[in-house]
Amino acid sequence: MKYKLSTLFAVFAATMLMASPAMADDDASDDEASPSATNSTLEVLEAKSAADVEDREAVGESDSFSEGDTVAVWMAVQNNGDPDEIEVAWHFEGDELHTFDIEIGTSPRWRTWASTTASRTGDWSVEIRDNGGETLETIEFSVSE
């Protein structure tokens, strides 16, 4: 029995459309909650600014630094799901300067940090965000001459 390739493709396409989950629930309400990045399994347990990190712990915790100092933002993050990423966004006087993505493994207390040189005097903040952009924690500190 010979079939044209186009006939076989049409049967395959029709079968796939009928089995598609998107087509199966045409009458679903738009008001239903859909899975999104805000359903993150990440939780910042602790976060602080410090002069350094030694043995995976913050050293010299402070909220004020001098121009030219290294500032480390240390955090302990709980992740009950699959490995994920957080974004660490550094702000100066309200303007975002740069961001870092940090991998967070599955752990009840994953410790990590990001650091920068305090190159400007004024008010700084660091936002720790999930991969959907939701702010999980904000750290604030100041830099003086």
N, C-alpha and C positions, 0 to 999 in steps of 0.2 A: 504494500500500500504506500503510495507516494503522496507526500504533502508538500505544498509549497512552503518555503521558508516564511513568507509573509503570513500565512495562515497559522503556522506554529507560533509565531511571535504574537499575533493577535490573541490567541488562546492563553498564552503565558501572561501577557499584559492584563487581560481581563481577570485571570486568577489572582494575580498580585494585587490588583485594585480591590477585589472583594475581601482579601485577607488583610488589607492594610488597617492598622489600628486607627489611623487618622480618619478613615472612612467609616469605621465601625460605630462611631458615636456622633453622628451628624447633629443630633438633637441636644447635645450637652450644652448646658448653660455657660455663657461667657463669664458669669459671676463666680464659677467654681475656681478655687485656688489651684494654680498650676505650680509644679515643682520649679523652684528657682534657686539662684545662688544665695538668697536670703535664708534658705534652710540649711545653712552651713553647719557643719559638725565641729567647727572651730570655736574655741572659747579662750580668751586671754585671761589667764588666772592671775597673773601678776605682770606688771611692766614698770620700768623705772629708767631714769636717765642717770648715768654714772660716768666717772672719769675713765674707767677701764673695765675689762672682763677678764677674770682669772679663774681657771678651773670651772668654766661655764657658769660663773656667778658674778654678779655686778659688784664692782669694787669702787669705793668713793662715790656713793650715791649722793646726788645733789640736784638742785633745780637752778643753780647759777654757776656759770663758767666764765672764764676769761677768754678774750679774743685769742685765737691760735690754739686753744686747748682742743684735745680730742674729746668728743662727746659720743658715748655709746648709749644706745637705747637697747636695754636688755629686756627680754620677755620670756615668760613661761606660758606655753600654749597647750591646751588640751585638745586632742583630735581623736574622737572616737570613730571616725570614718576612715576612708581610704586616704593615702597620702594626698596632700593638698598644698596650695601655696597661699601665702599672705603677701600683701604689698605694704611696704613701709615707705610712707611719703613724708619727706622733710619739707617744712614750711618756714619761711622767714617773713615776719610782719604780714602774715596772711597769704603770701604768694608761695605757691608750690615750686620748690627748687629742683628736686629730683626724687626718684622713687627707686626702690629695690624690691625685687621679687625674691622671697625666701621659701624654700621647700619646707613643709612641716610634715613629718612622718606620723604614722599612727602611734599615739602615745598618750598616757594620762597626764604627762608633764614634759613636753618637748621644750628645751631651753635653747634660745637662739638670740642673736643680736645683730644690729647694724650700727655703723659708726661713721662719723664725718668730722672734719675739722671745722671748728667754730670760726668761720672766716669773716663774720659780720657782727657788729654789736647791735643788740636789740632783742626783741621777743621771738622765740622759736617755738614751734610745735611739731610733733611727729604723730601722724595718724597711722594706726595699724588697721589694715582693711582686709576683708576676706576677698576671695577671687571674684565676687560679684560687685565689689566696690563699696560694700557696707562697712562703715567705721565700727571696729570692735573696741578700740581704746584710743585715747589721745593723751600724749605726754607733752607737758609744757615746761619750758625752761628759758632762762634769759642769759645773754652773753654781754659782758661789759669789758671796757678797756683794761 
